[in-house]
Amino acid sequence: MNIIFVHLGRENLGIEYLSAVAKQAGHQVSLAIDPGLFGLNDNVFYIPVLERIFNQRTMVINKIEKSNPDLVAFSVYTGTYKWAVNIAREIKKKMEVKTVFGGYHVTLVPELVIQEKSIDFLIIGEGEEAFIELLEALESKRNPQKIGNLWYKTDGKIIKNPPRLPLKDLDCLPLPDKELFEKEINYQDDYLIMTSRGCPYNCSYCCESYYNRLYQRKFFRRRSVDSVLNELRVMKKRYNFREVMFNDSIFFTNLDWLKELLERYKSQIGVPFRCFGRVNAFSEEVAELLKWAGCYAIEFGIQTMNENLRRKVLNRPESNQDSHNAFKICDRYEISYDIDHMFGLPEEREEDHIYAAKVYVELKHLNRIKCHHLIYFPNLAITSLAERKGILSTSDIQLISAGEQRADFFHLSSVKDANWQRINKSYQTLYKFLPLLSPTQINFIFKHKLQRKLHRLPGAIVIFLQLLVAIRGKDYRFILYMKYYYWRIKRWIRCRLNLDQ
C-alpha cells in the first residue's frame, strides 16, 4: 500500500516507528509536513504575521494529492488536532482515500474524534501492531473487526476494539525510520532517541498518566542496552551526529541499566548528550555516571517551588529539599541544567513566583528556565480539578476536547483573568533572563516592584536577553534553534521556487 503521513511540527518519533514497521512489511511510505514556523506549536517564536507567510498548508495538501495514497495517516496532539482535521476534510473533498488518526488526543477522547466524518479509523494507545494489521486488512479487503486498539465506522455503527495486551517488547520493533524526516531535520547536529516508553509517575497534567490508566500501569517499558546501542551505532555511521538527545520522560529510573548503557556508550558512541530527569531520582552516583559518560545538561521538571501545589495539584511527591539536593549535585559535578517552570496553576500566587526566582538566582550551573503555561488536556486529573473549582466551565471542557482551546505551552495562557495574565507574563519575562542576574539584583527588582512592569518589555529585547543567557551558558541547543530557523526558511524559499521537492 501507498501511505502518506501528515504532520504539523518538528520530528516525530511515533511517526518514525510507524513508518519503520510499514516499510518492514513492504509498504510504500512518504511524508507531508508543515513545520509550523512562528505558529502556536513553535516552541520559540510565535509571530502570527510570519506564521501566515510561512504557512505550508497548501503545499501539504498538494503533496498528498500528488502521492495518490491508499491511506492518509495522522498522529495528533490536542494542539494539532484541528489542523489535522481540516487537512483531512480538504483531502476528502479532492479524492477518495481512507484516513487514520492516532496519537495522544485520539487516545484521550476517541468517542469525540470518531464522530468526525473525515476520519475513517482511529488507533488508540500504542500504534505499531494495530497499524500493520489495519494495512493488511485494507490491502486484502478483510474486515478489521478483531484488531485491538482500532476504532472504525461501518454501516452506521462504531466498532470500538479494546486496548491490546500484553504490550509489545520494545526490542522487537525495527529502528525508527529516520529517513522519513531526513529533508526536515539535520541529524548531524542532534540525534533524538527514546530508550523507553511512558513514565512510571502519574503527574496530574501529563498525558502519560492516562496511558498508565489505559494499560493498567503496564505501559512504561525500557529497551535493552543492546537495542539502544545498536540504534546509536547504526545512526552514527549514517549521520555522524555531534550530540544525542535522550528524549525519555526520565532517563535515569534504573541504576543498573544506566550503568551498563553509559559504560558502553562512552566507548562505542562517545559524543556529548543531554537528557530529562526527576530530582527525586537523582543522586551523586547518577551524576558521576552521567558526567563521566559525556552528559552536559539535564532538564528537570520542577514546575513550581510551592511544595503544597506540586504535591496536591500536580501529584508530584518531590520535596523542595529534593530539588535543592539535585541542583547542588549538578553544581558540584559541573553539569548544566534547565528547569521547567509552569505558570497558570490552580491556586498559585505571586509569592510563589517571587520565592522561586530567589531560589533559582542562587544556582550556579543553571542554564535556562523554560517557562510553560499549564495546558488542560481532556480526561486528565488536573482538568477535572479545574472544573470542580470553577476554573473551567462545561463549555471550556468541550472546547478542550474538540482541540479548540486558544492556549499552548509556550505562548498563550489558559488563565482567563487579564490581570493575572499580565503578572504571569511579567514573571515569565524575568525568568527568561534571570540567569544573568545576581541575588542582589533580583532583591533590588523585587524591592522596587520592577518585575511587575516586565510584561511591557518588547519581544526583541527579551530575545536579545535570552541570547545573552545562551552565550553565558554556552548553550548549544539555543544555537541549534537559530540554525533550524535559518535552515527551514531557506528550505521554504527553495520549495516556493520548486527547487526542492
C-alpha positions in Angstrom: 0.0 0.0 0.0 0.9 3.6 -0.5 0.8 5.5 2.8 1.5 9.2 3.5 2.0 10.6 7.0 0.8 14.1 7.5 2.4 16.1 10.3 2.4 19.6 11.9 5.6 20.3 13.8 9.2 19.0 14.0 10.5 15.5 14.1 8.0 12.9 15.5 9.4 9.6 16.8 6.0 8.0 16.9 5.6 8.5 13.1 9.1 7.3 12.5 8.3 4.0 14.3 5.0 3.6 12.4 6.8 4.2 9.1 9.5 1.7 10.0 7.0 -1.1 10.6 5.1 -0.2 7.5 8.3 -0.3 5.4 9.3 -3.6 7.0 6.0 -5.0 5.9 6.7 -3.9 2.3 4.5 -0.8 2.1 5.5 2.5 0.4 5.7 5.5 2.8 6.1 9.2 2.4 5.7 12.4 4.5 3.8 15.7 4.1 4.9 18.1 6.7 4.2 21.7 7.8 6.9 22.7 10.4 4.5 25.3 11.8 7.1 28.1 11.8 6.1 31.0 14.0 2.8 29.4 14.9 1.4 28.3 18.3 3.2 25.0 18.1 6.6 26.7 17.5 8.3 26.5 20.9 10.5 29.6 20.4 8.7 32.2 18.3 5.0 33.0 17.9 4.6 35.7 15.3 1.2 35.5 13.6 2.2 37.7 10.7 5.1 35.4 9.8 3.0 32.3 10.5 0.7 33.3 7.7 3.6 33.9 5.4 5.4 30.6 6.1 2.2 28.5 6.3 2.6 25.4 4.3 -0.9 24.0 4.4 -1.3 24.3 0.6 2.0 22.5 0.0 0.9 19.7 2.3 -2.4 19.2 0.5 -0.7 19.3 -2.9 1.9 16.7 -1.8 -0.9 14.4 -0.5 -2.7 14.7 -3.8 0.5 14.2 -5.8 1.3 11.0 -3.9 -2.0 9.4 -4.7 -2.1 7.4 -1.4 -4.2 4.5 -0.4 -4.1 5.7 3.2 -3.5 9.1 4.8 -2.2 8.8 8.4 -2.2 11.5 11.1 -0.6 11.4 14.6 -2.0 14.3 16.6 -1.7 16.1 19.9 -4.6 18.2 21.2 -2.9 21.3 19.8 -2.6 19.9 16.3 -5.9 18.0 16.1 -8.0 20.7 14.4 -5.2 21.4 11.9 -5.2 17.7 11.0 -9.0 17.5 10.8 -9.0 20.5 8.4 -6.4 18.8 6.2 -8.4 15.5 6.2 -11.6 17.4 5.2 -9.8 19.1 2.3 -8.4 15.8 1.1 -11.7 14.0 1.3 -13.2 16.7 -1.0 -10.5 16.1 -3.6 -10.1 12.3 -3.6 -11.5 9.1 -2.4 -9.0 7.9 0.2 -9.1 6.4 3.7 -7.8 8.3 6.7 -6.5 7.0 10.1 -5.8 9.1 13.2 -3.7 8.2 16.2 -1.7 9.9 18.9 -2.4 11.4 22.3 -5.6 13.4 21.5 -7.2 10.4 19.8 -6.4 8.2 22.8 -7.8 10.8 25.3 -11.2 11.4 23.6 -11.8 8.6 20.9 -15.6 8.9 21.4 -15.5 12.5 20.1 -12.9 12.0 17.4 -14.6 9.1 15.8 -17.7 11.3 15.1 -15.6 13.4 12.7 -16.8 12.5 9.1 -13.4 12.9 7.5 -11.8 10.2 9.8 -12.3 6.6 8.9 -10.2 4.8 11.5 -8.7 5.6 15.0 -5.8 3.8 16.7 -5.8 4.4 20.4 -2.8 3.9 22.6 0.3 2.2 21.2 0.0 2.0 17.4 2.5 -0.2 15.6 0.8 -3.6 15.8 -2.7 -2.2 15.1 -1.4 -0.1 12.2 0.2 -3.1 10.5 -2.9 -5.2 11.0 -5.0 -2.4 9.6 -2.8 -2.1 6.5 -3.1 -5.9 6.0 -6.8 -5.8 6.3 -7.2 -2.9 3.9 -4.9 -4.5 1.3 -6.7 -7.8 1.4 -10.1 -6.1 1.8 -10.8 -8.0 5.0 -13.0 -6.8 7.9 -10.7 -5.2 10.6 -13.2 -6.2 13.3 -10.7 -8.0 15.6 -7.8 -5.5 15.5 -7.1 -4.4 19.1 -6.8 -0.6 19.6 -8.7 0.0 16.4 -12.0 2.0 16.2 -13.8 2.5 13.0 -17.2 3.1 11.4 -19.2 0.6 9.3 -22.8 0.6 8.2 -23.6 3.5 10.5 -22.1 1.7 13.5 -19.0 2.5 15.5 -16.8 -0.5 16.3 -14.7 0.0 19.4 -12.0 -2.6 19.9 -10.3 -2.8 23.3 -6.7 -1.9 24.0 -4.4 -4.8 23.2 -2.4 -6.6 26.0 0.2 -7.7 26.6 2.2 -4.8 25.2 5.0 -5.4 22.7 8.6 -5.8 23.7 10.2 -2.6 22.5 13.3 -4.6 21.4 11.1 -6.3 18.8 10.5 -3.0 16.9 12.6 -2.0 14.0 14.8 1.0 14.2 12.8 4.3 13.8 12.6 5.4 10.1 14.8 8.5 10.4 15.0 8.6 6.6 11.4 9.9 6.6 12.4 13.2 8.2 15.8 13.5 6.5 14.8 16.5 4.5 13.3 18.2 7.5 15.9 17.5 10.2 19.7 17.9 10.3 20.6 14.8 12.2 24.3 15.6 12.1 23.6 18.4 14.7 21.4 16.5 17.0 20.1 12.9 17.2 16.8 12.3 19.0 16.3 8.9 20.6 14.0 7.3 23.2 15.2 4.3 25.3 11.8 3.8 26.9 8.0 4.4 26.5 5.8 6.0 29.0 6.5 7.2 32.5 6.3 5.4 35.9 4.8 8.5 37.5 1.3 9.9 37.3 1.5 13.7 37.2 -2.0 15.2 37.0 -1.3 17.3 34.0 0.6 14.8 31.8 -0.9 12.6 29.1 1.4 9.7 30.2 -0.8 9.3 33.3 -3.8 8.5 31.0 -1.7 5.8 29.3 -0.9 4.3 32.7 -4.7 4.1 33.4 -5.4 2.7 29.9 -2.8 0.0 30.2 -3.3 -0.8 34.0 0.1 0.7 34.8 2.0 -1.6 32.5 2.7 1.0 29.8 6.2 2.1 31.0 8.9 -0.1 29.5 12.6 0.2 28.7 14.6 -1.0 25.7 17.6 -3.2 26.4 21.0 -1.7 26.4 21.9 -3.7 23.2 18.8 -2.3 21.4 19.7 1.3 22.3 23.4 1.0 21.4 22.6 -0.8 18.1 20.4 2.1 17.0 23.1 4.7 18.0 25.9 2.8 16.2 23.8 2.4 13.0 22.7 6.1 13.0 26.2 7.4 14.0 27.6 5.7 11.0 24.8 7.1 8.8 24.7 10.7 10.1 27.9 11.2 12.1 25.9 13.2 14.7 27.6 15.6 17.1 25.3 15.0 20.1 22.5 12.8 21.4 19.2 13.9 23.0 17.7 11.2 25.2 14.1 12.1 25.0 12.7 9.8 27.7 10.4 11.3 30.3 13.0 10.3 32.9 16.4 8.9 31.7 17.7 7.5 35.0 14.9 5.3 36.6 17.1 2.2 36.7 20.6 2.5 38.0 21.9 -0.9 36.8 20.6 -0.3 33.3 22.1 3.2 33.3 25.5 1.9 34.4 25.6 -0.7 31.6 24.4 1.7 29.0 26.8 4.5 29.9 29.8 2.3 30.2 29.3 1.0 26.7 28.0 4.4 25.4 31.3 6.1 26.3 33.5 3.7 24.4 31.2 2.9 21.5 29.4 6.3 20.8 31.4 8.9 22.7 29.5 12.1 21.9 28.0 14.6 24.3 24.4 14.1 25.3 21.6 15.6 27.3 18.6 14.1 29.0 15.5 14.7 31.1 15.4 13.9 34.8 13.5 14.0 38.0 15.1 15.4 41.1 14.0 12.6 43.5 15.6 10.0 41.2 18.9 11.9 41.1 21.9 11.1 43.2 25.7 11.5 43.5 26.1 8.2 41.8 23.9 9.1 38.9 25.6 12.4 38.5 29.1 10.9 38.5 28.0 8.3 35.8 26.4 10.9 33.6 29.3 13.4 33.8 31.8 10.6 33.1 29.9 9.4 30.1 29.5 12.8 28.5 26.3 14.3 29.8 26.5 18.1 29.6 22.9 19.0 30.6 19.8 17.7 32.3 16.3 19.1 32.1 14.4 18.9 35.4 10.7 19.3 35.6 10.2 21.4 38.7 7.0 23.3 37.6 6.6 25.2 40.9 8.6 25.7 44.1 5.3 25.7 46.1 5.6 22.2 47.6 2.0 22.1 48.5 0.8 22.9 45.0 3.3 20.5 43.5 2.0 17.7 45.7 -1.8 18.3 45.8 -2.4 19.9 42.4 0.3 18.3 40.2 0.5 14.9 42.0 4.3 15.2 42.2 5.7 14.0 45.5 9.2 15.6 45.2 10.1 18.0 48.0 11.9 21.3 47.7 14.8 19.6 49.5 15.0 17.0 46.7 15.3 19.9 44.2 18.0 21.7 46.3 19.9 18.4 46.6 19.8 17.8 42.8 20.9 21.3 42.0 23.8 21.1 44.4 25.0 17.8 43.0 24.8 19.2 39.4 26.8 22.3 40.6 29.5 20.1 42.2 29.8 17.9 39.0 29.6 21.0 36.7 26.6 19.6 34.8 24.4 22.3 33.4 20.6 22.0 34.0 17.4 23.5 32.6 14.4 24.0 34.8 10.9 23.6 33.5 8.6 26.1 35.4 4.9 26.1 34.8 2.6 29.2 35.0 -1.2 29.2 35.4 -1.6 26.5 38.1 -4.8 26.5 40.1 -4.3 28.4 43.4 -0.8 29.7 42.5 0.1 33.1 44.0 2.5 35.8 43.0 4.5 35.0 46.2 5.2 31.6 44.6 6.9 33.2 41.6 9.0 35.5 43.9 10.1 32.6 46.0 11.1 30.5 43.0 13.1 33.4 41.5 15.0 33.8 44.7 15.8 30.1 44.7 16.8 30.0 41.0 19.0 33.0 41.1 21.3 31.3 43.6 22.0 28.3 41.3 25.5 28.1 39.9 25.1 25.9 36.8 21.5 26.8 35.9 21.4 27.2 32.1 17.9 28.2 31.3 14.5 28.4 33.0 12.0 27.1 30.4 8.7 28.8 31.0 5.5 26.9 30.2 1.8 27.5 30.5 -0.4 24.9 32.2 -2.4 23.4 29.3 -5.5 21.4 30.2 -5.9 18.2 28.2 -9.2 16.2 28.2 -9.8 13.5 30.7 -6.8 14.3 32.9 -6.9 14.7 36.7 -5.9 18.4 36.7 -8.7 19.2 34.2 -11.3 17.6 36.4 -9.9 19.5 39.4 -10.1 22.8 37.5 -13.7 22.0 36.5 -14.6 21.3 40.2 -13.0 24.5 41.3 -14.9 26.6 38.7 -11.7 27.4 36.8 -13.0 25.7 33.7 -16.6 25.7 32.6 -18.5 22.9 30.8 -18.0 24.8 27.5 -14.3 25.1 28.2 -14.1 21.3 28.6 -15.9 20.9 25.3 -13.5 23.2 23.5 -10.5 21.4 25.0 -11.9 18.0 23.9 -12.5 19.4 20.4 -8.9 20.7 20.2 -10.1 24.3 20.0 -8.7 25.9 23.2 -6.7 29.0 22.4 -3.8 28.2 24.7 -0.5 26.5 24.3 2.6 25.5 26.3 4.8 28.4 25.2 2.8 31.5 24.1 -0.9 31.7 25.1 -2.0 31.2 28.7 -5.2 29.3 29.7 -5.6 31.8 32.5 -8.8 33.9 32.0 -8.1 36.8 34.4 -6.4 39.6 32.4 -4.5 41.0 35.4 -3.2 37.6 36.4 -2.1 37.1 32.7 -0.1 40.3 32.9 1.5 39.2 36.2 2.4 35.8 34.8 3.8 37.3 31.7 6.0 39.7 33.7 7.5 36.8 35.7 7.9 34.7 32.7 10.0 37.5 31.1 12.0 37.8 34.3 12.7 34.1 34.4 13.9 34.1 30.8 16.9 36.3 31.7 17.2 35.5 35.4 20.5 33.5 34.9 22.1 36.9 34.0 21.2 38.4 37.4 22.8 38.2 40.9 20.9 37.8 44.2 21.5 41.4 44.9 20.0 42.5 41.6 16.9 40.3 42.0 16.3 41.6 45.5 16.5 45.2 44.1 14.0 44.4 41.4 11.6 42.9 44.0 12.1 45.7 46.5 11.0 48.3 43.9 8.4 46.0 42.2 10.1 46.4 38.9 9.2 42.9 37.9 5.5 44.0 37.6 6.4 46.1 34.6 8.3 43.5 32.6 5.2 42.4 30.6 5.8 45.7 28.6 9.3 44.7 27.6 9.5 44.5 23.8 9.8 41.0 22.4 13.0 41.8 20.6 14.7 42.8 23.8 13.6 39.6 25.5 15.0 37.6 22.7 18.3 39.6 22.9 18.5 38.8 26.7 17.8 35.2 26.0 20.7 35.2 23.5 22.9 36.6 26.3 21.8 33.8 28.6 22.7 31.3 25.9 26.1 32.9 25.3 26.8 32.9 29.0 25.9 29.2 29.4 27.5 28.2 26.1 24.1 26.8 25.2 24.5 24.5 22.2 20.7 24.0 22.0 20.0 27.7 21.5 22.5 27.8 18.6 20.7 24.8 17.1 17.3 26.6 17.4 18.7 29.6 15.5 20.3 27.4 12.9 17.0 25.5 12.5 15.1 28.7 11.6 17.7 29.7 9.0 17.6 26.2 7.5 13.8 26.0 7.5 13.4 29.4 5.9 15.9 28.6 3.3 14.1 25.3 2.5 10.8 27.2 2.3 12.2 29.5 -0.3 13.5 26.6 -2.3 10.2 24.9 -2.2 8.4 28.0 -3.3 10.8 28.2 -6.3 10.3 24.5 -6.9 14.0 23.8 -6.4 13.5 21.3 -3.5 10.7 18.8 -3.6 
